[in-house]
Amino acid sequence: MATVYAALEDRLLVCTDGDEWTTTTRLEGRRLECVAASPDAPERAFVGTFEDGLYRSDDAGDSFDRLETPFVSEAVTSLAISPHDPAVIYAGTEPSRVYRSTDAGDSWTHLEGIVDLPSADEWYFPPRPDTHHVRWLEVDPYDPERLYVGIEAGAFVYSDDGGESWHERPEGSRRDNHTLATHPAREGRLYTAAGDGYAESDDGGESWTHPQAGLEHTYCWGLARDPGDPDAVIVSSASGASKAHTADTAESYVYRRSAAGVEDSTAETWERLDDHGLPTGEGVVRAVFATTGEPETVYALTNRGVFVTEDFGGRWEPLEIEWPESLEAQTPRGIAALAD
């Protein structure tokens, strides 16, 4: 049985696969920003909202309670659960701050210093240029003290001492990081889907390369790596922000990069996944992705529904859930997936 948490702009869909898919709607009417869940604590899930703070479920999405937090604002823009301990949670906010809880969200510590970095005066989010936020948080699977942070927009930032100190803008790093990912089978491997292109690192974010051959659309947003193959990656991308996020003007695509392509730097290593069962192109906003740890299995969420592939993008199938036409105008905010 699988559980998928699909965060849309104004509701959370909790999709459960038993004999058939069933869906319940939670947090309707709230402005959602992010969602997180861990296979190490499958009954627990977290949802960040833009105007109403942080929510937690302790019953696999049947109910959610609002948590009391000391955050700088009610805008919780990113969440990460440590792969080393599911009680360790990180939260990012607008304006950009990072917080850590070691008791599953009951109490929080501010990891200070992010906005004291030299480039902080240059950070801004174009729709609200007087501010910026933490768009993504990721914990290194090999080192619980190593934390990766994507600031939208302005910097990639990392800490190697649990947030006591921060390092910014290492060589080759992207400035508009939207999704970061690590790989449990490749120490040091880090991926980013960014507004200024795709990039990856093999030394924990200290330096970066830009394998972009064949990637025709470079405003990247969603990202998934194959749990069974560190060199296989899927990204969603568009030609720019309006083509990525706004249903009326949307035209987004999904690309796959295989291990075979990586080995040959002269090849077009990215393949556009047209006609593979996942809607792309005109009217489709950028997808967000989630993996469960099963090789080649990826869930995708767009404004056209929730989809799953079991051969890393070779063929996508829609989850058989109700998807009213009104949801086609929404831009997905995040997705998390768990498998028994």
Summary of the structure (lengths in Angstrom):
residues: 340
radius of gyration: 18.3
end to end distance: 5.6
largest distance: 54.4
contacts: 1227
relative contact order: 0.12
helix: 8%
strand: 43%
